[in-house]
Amino acid sequence: MQSDTSASLRAVFVSTATECDFSRLRKTGNALGELELITEQELARQLKICRRQLYNWRVGGLIPYFKMGKAVHFRVADVAAAIERMRIG
């Protein structure tokens, strides 16, 4: 049962995420260089999904994330790599 849920989440993630343009997420002038972090709200808006769906993907292990206190952040490069790993075809 668990794998069916993971498979269905993965399919939804792949179909949604392949339409996303991650180049628009990059912030210029970031002092940390490669550590470009975006918030949960920014990523959900970019992927055109609700935050609850993004939460489900996080819990399902589809997207790596950082938790700083109560705030959840995502590294742009990690999200892009996760999408590439799940691409079908």
Backbone as a chain_set.jsonl record, in Angstrom:
{"seq": "MQSDTSASLRAVFVSTATECDFSRLRKTGNALGELELITEQELARQLKICRRQLYNWRVGGLIPYFKMGKAVHFRVADVAAAIERMRIG", "coords": {"N": [[0.821, -1.187, 0.0], [1.935, 1.24, 0.803], [3.891, 1.653, -1.183], [2.286, 2.027, -3.432], [1.14, 4.504, -2.867], [3.454, 6.096, -2.813], [4.269, 5.781, -5.458], [2.148, 6.991, -6.82], [2.324, 9.605, -5.824], [4.845, 10.243, -6.812], [4.349, 10.196, -9.583], [2.556, 12.356, -9.891], [4.216, 14.403, -8.983], [6.285, 14.374, -10.901], [4.892, 15.009, -13.271], [3.974, 17.594, -12.691], [6.288, 19.012, -11.939], [7.961, 18.927, -14.18], [7.028, 20.888, -15.8], [7.884, 23.221, -14.704], [9.847, 26.202, -14.565], [12.89, 26.492, -13.419], [14.872, 28.352, -13.606], [13.881, 30.842, -13.09], [13.712, 30.892, -10.365], [16.168, 31.393, -9.268], [18.052, 33.542, -7.283], [19.64, 36.622, -7.617], [22.88, 37.801, -6.695], [23.368, 36.348, -4.368], [24.995, 35.812, -1.396], [25.857, 33.401, -0.443], [26.429, 31.813, -2.558], [26.357, 28.744, -3.992], [24.395, 27.824, -2.27], [21.523, 28.384, -2.653], [18.61, 29.092, -1.328], [15.106, 28.573, -1.148], [11.832, 29.395, 0.008], [9.151, 27.362, 1.306], [6.707, 28.355, 0.458], [7.46, 29.9, -1.796], [8.436, 27.894, -3.532], [6.157, 26.283, -3.855], [4.493, 28.104, -5.145], [5.949, 28.506, -7.514], [5.869, 25.93, -8.634], [3.214, 25.746, -8.996], [1.398, 24.531, -7.236], [-0.407, 23.522, -4.263], [0.607, 24.234, -0.862], [0.21, 22.079, 0.797], [0.36, 19.864, -0.896], [3.04, 20.022, -1.569], [4.088, 19.514, 0.951], [3.296, 16.819, 1.23], [4.93, 15.658, -0.733], [7.42, 16.197, 0.386], [7.319, 14.681, 2.784], [7.009, 12.2, 1.64], [9.538, 11.805, 0.695], [10.353, 12.729, -1.769], [11.404, 15.22, -2.359], [14.297, 16.826, -1.278], [14.961, 18.712, 1.725], [15.496, 21.52, 3.986], [15.21, 22.163, 7.419], [14.762, 24.814, 9.432], [14.37, 25.761, 12.463], [11.008, 26.35, 12.653], [10.646, 26.844, 10.03], [10.669, 25.786, 6.637], [12.928, 25.121, 4.071], [14.173, 24.948, 0.713], [16.791, 23.806, -1.381], [17.559, 25.128, -4.434], [19.064, 23.804, -6.419], [18.953, 21.157, -5.491], [16.222, 20.555, -5.721], [15.851, 20.803, -8.479], [17.55, 18.718, -9.309], [16.223, 16.527, -8.171], [13.935, 16.496, -9.678], [14.974, 15.92, -12.212], [15.949, 13.322, -11.74], [13.614, 11.931, -11.562], [12.438, 12.064, -13.994], [10.662, 10.709, -16.688], [11.293, 9.08, -19.59]], "CA": [[0.0, 0.0, 0.0], [2.829, 2.387, 0.895], [4.548, 1.874, -2.466], [1.292, 2.584, -4.344], [1.045, 5.929, -2.553], [4.697, 6.716, -3.273], [4.254, 5.79, -6.927], [1.191, 7.986, -7.287], [2.911, 10.914, -5.518], [5.942, 10.448, -7.753], [3.777, 10.506, -10.895], [2.04, 13.721, -9.836], [5.375, 15.284, -8.863], [6.989, 14.438, -12.178], [4.091, 15.73, -14.261], [3.911, 19.005, -12.318], [7.605, 19.616, -11.866], [8.604, 19.054, -15.483], [6.536, 22.117, -16.419], [8.396, 24.351, -13.94], [11.071, 26.839, -15.036], [13.646, 26.786, -12.218], [15.782, 29.482, -13.778], [13.251, 32.012, -12.491], [13.847, 30.826, -8.916], [17.498, 31.803, -8.84], [18.145, 34.913, -6.803], [20.941, 37.172, -7.956], [23.611, 38.424, -5.606], [23.331, 35.535, -3.162], [26.322, 35.758, -0.802], [26.22, 32.017, -0.146], [26.775, 31.122, -3.796], [25.594, 27.56, -4.375], [23.341, 27.539, -1.305], [20.377, 29.224, -2.962], [17.449, 28.505, -0.672], [13.805, 29.21, -1.326], [10.874, 28.961, 1.018], [8.101, 26.434, 0.891], [5.703, 29.138, -0.265], [8.008, 30.254, -3.106], [8.495, 26.693, -4.361], [4.78, 25.901, -4.184], [4.007, 29.065, -6.146], [6.642, 28.237, -8.777], [5.379, 24.662, -9.174], [1.765, 25.903, -9.171], [0.72, 23.532, -6.409], [-0.655, 24.023, -2.911], [1.659, 23.891, 0.085], [-0.081, 20.75, 1.331], [0.911, 18.9, -1.852], [4.488, 20.072, -1.381], [4.322, 18.795, 2.204], [3.188, 15.381, 0.937], [6.128, 15.264, -1.466], [8.516, 16.212, 1.356], [7.163, 13.531, 3.672], [7.229, 11.011, 0.819], [10.947, 11.705, 0.345], [10.579, 13.068, -3.171], [12.156, 16.465, -2.438], [15.102, 17.092, -0.08], [14.67, 20.023, 2.31], [16.142, 21.927, 5.222], [14.277, 22.686, 8.406], [15.429, 25.757, 10.32], [13.298, 26.102, 13.387], [9.744, 25.891, 12.067], [10.649, 27.167, 8.599], [11.162, 24.777, 5.7], [13.566, 25.709, 2.9], [14.626, 24.01, -0.307], [17.891, 24.262, -2.217], [17.108, 25.111, -5.831], [19.792, 22.749, -7.14], [18.442, 19.857, -5.044], [14.886, 20.356, -6.3], [16.051, 20.552, -9.909], [18.126, 17.377, -9.444], [15.174, 15.565, -7.851], [13.035, 16.436, -10.847], [15.689, 15.21, -13.266], [16.019, 11.895, -11.406], [12.284, 11.309, -11.702], [11.914, 12.228, -15.346], [10.391, 9.473, -17.408], [11.387, 9.241, -21.031]], "C": [[0.868, 1.256, 0.0], [3.473, 2.685, -0.451], [3.573, 2.419, -3.505], [1.146, 4.08, -4.126], [2.275, 6.663, -3.043], [4.716, 6.818, -4.796], [3.299, 6.85, -7.453], [1.697, 9.393, -6.994], [4.02, 11.245, -6.502], [5.406, 10.846, -9.134], [3.245, 11.935, -10.937], [3.19, 14.711, -9.777], [6.06, 15.46, -10.211], [6.193, 15.241, -13.189], [4.033, 17.213, -13.952], [5.27, 19.666, -12.445], [8.277, 19.768, -13.226], [8.151, 20.311, -16.209], [7.14, 23.369, -15.78], [9.703, 24.876, -14.536], [11.876, 27.286, -13.822], [14.615, 27.937, -12.388], [15.199, 30.75, -13.176], [13.386, 32.025, -10.976], [15.181, 31.368, -8.421], [17.507, 33.275, -8.459], [19.545, 35.419, -7.106], [21.576, 37.79, -6.716], [23.581, 37.644, -4.301], [24.752, 35.366, -2.626], [26.784, 34.319, -0.549], [26.537, 31.212, -1.392], [25.848, 29.969, -4.106], [24.412, 27.27, -3.454], [22.17, 28.498, -1.511], [19.135, 28.551, -2.399], [16.199, 29.299, -0.992], [12.853, 28.643, -0.282], [9.873, 27.986, 0.418], [7.054, 27.16, 0.043], [6.195, 29.503, -1.674], [8.03, 29.044, -4.043], [7.101, 26.242, -4.777], [4.215, 26.821, -5.266], [4.638, 28.782, -7.501], [6.137, 26.956, -9.435], [3.876, 24.683, -9.452], [0.996, 24.781, -8.486], [0.452, 24.148, -5.036], [0.46, 23.548, -1.978], [1.446, 22.501, 0.683], [0.483, 19.664, 0.408], [2.43, 18.852, -1.722], [4.881, 19.355, -0.093], [4.283, 17.28, 1.974], [4.419, 14.873, 0.191], [7.341, 15.222, -0.545], [8.488, 14.965, 2.221], [7.404, 12.228, 2.912], [8.668, 10.838, 0.375], [11.263, 12.056, -1.096], [11.44, 14.318, -3.35], [12.981, 16.631, -1.161], [14.839, 18.513, 0.42], [15.5, 20.266, 3.552], [15.069, 22.447, 6.153], [15.081, 23.54, 9.376], [14.388, 26.309, 11.276], [12.008, 25.509, 12.848], [9.7, 26.087, 10.558], [11.262, 26.035, 7.779], [11.717, 25.499, 4.476], [14.05, 24.603, 1.979], [15.791, 24.627, -1.054], [17.459, 24.079, -3.667], [17.776, 23.979, -6.598], [19.279, 21.361, -6.763], [17.082, 19.547, -5.666], [15.007, 20.048, -7.79], [16.609, 19.148, -10.145], [17.084, 16.294, -9.159], [14.219, 15.402, -9.031], [13.709, 15.664, -11.985], [15.762, 13.713, -13.006], [14.697, 11.192, -11.654], [11.708, 11.429, -13.104], [11.766, 10.869, -16.013], [10.453, 9.781, -18.895], [12.286, 10.27, -21.51]], "O": [[0.579, 2.218, -0.711], [3.591, 3.85, -0.829], [3.975, 3.192, -4.375], [1.041, 4.842, -5.087], [2.161, 7.74, -3.628], [5.134, 7.835, -5.349], [3.608, 7.535, -8.428], [1.524, 10.29, -7.818], [4.129, 12.377, -6.972], [5.957, 11.74, -9.777], [3.463, 12.648, -11.917], [3.153, 15.746, -10.443], [6.378, 16.581, -10.61], [6.76, 16.074, -13.897], [4.042, 18.026, -14.877], [5.386, 20.759, -12.999], [9.096, 20.671, -13.399], [8.82, 20.758, -17.141], [6.921, 24.473, -16.277], [10.558, 24.098, -14.958], [11.593, 28.337, -13.247], [15.134, 28.45, -11.397], [15.948, 31.647, -12.788], [13.194, 33.071, -10.356], [15.296, 31.76, -7.26], [17.036, 34.134, -9.205], [20.527, 34.715, -6.872], [20.881, 38.244, -5.807], [23.753, 38.229, -3.232], [25.618, 34.836, -3.323], [27.984, 34.063, -0.454], [26.883, 30.035, -1.29], [24.683, 30.178, -4.444], [23.509, 26.529, -3.84], [21.868, 29.319, -0.646], [18.666, 27.549, -2.94], [16.226, 30.525, -1.094], [13.058, 27.545, 0.237], [9.773, 27.819, -0.797], [6.58, 26.633, -0.964], [5.431, 29.422, -2.635], [7.681, 29.162, -5.217], [6.889, 25.86, -5.928], [3.541, 26.365, -6.189], [3.954, 28.812, -8.524], [5.994, 26.9, -10.657], [3.334, 23.761, -10.061], [0.09, 24.173, -9.055], [1.026, 25.182, -4.694], [1.163, 22.581, -2.272], [2.412, 21.825, 1.036], [1.02, 18.662, 0.881], [3.032, 17.779, -1.761], [5.898, 18.662, -0.055], [5.141, 16.551, 2.471], [4.896, 13.771, 0.461], [8.189, 14.338, -0.663], [9.497, 14.278, 2.376], [7.938, 11.268, 3.469], [9.001, 9.836, -0.258], [12.336, 11.715, -1.593], [12.123, 14.465, -4.363], [12.422, 16.583, -0.066], [14.532, 19.407, -0.368], [16.122, 19.355, 4.098], [14.122, 23.1, 5.715], [15.975, 23.041, 10.06], [13.624, 27.211, 10.933], [11.924, 24.304, 12.613], [8.817, 25.556, 9.884], [12.246, 25.415, 8.183], [11.063, 26.376, 3.912], [14.301, 23.477, 2.407], [15.791, 25.826, -1.333], [17.043, 22.992, -4.067], [17.112, 23.269, -7.353], [19.182, 20.484, -7.621], [16.823, 18.419, -6.085], [14.347, 19.142, -8.3], [16.188, 18.463, -11.077], [17.063, 15.262, -9.828], [13.762, 14.299, -9.331], [13.068, 14.844, -12.643], [15.65, 12.916, -13.937], [14.667, 9.991, -11.924], [10.607, 10.947, -13.369], [12.636, 10.004, -15.908], [9.735, 10.652, -19.388], [12.416, 10.462, -22.719]]}, "num_chains": 1, "name": "protein.A"}
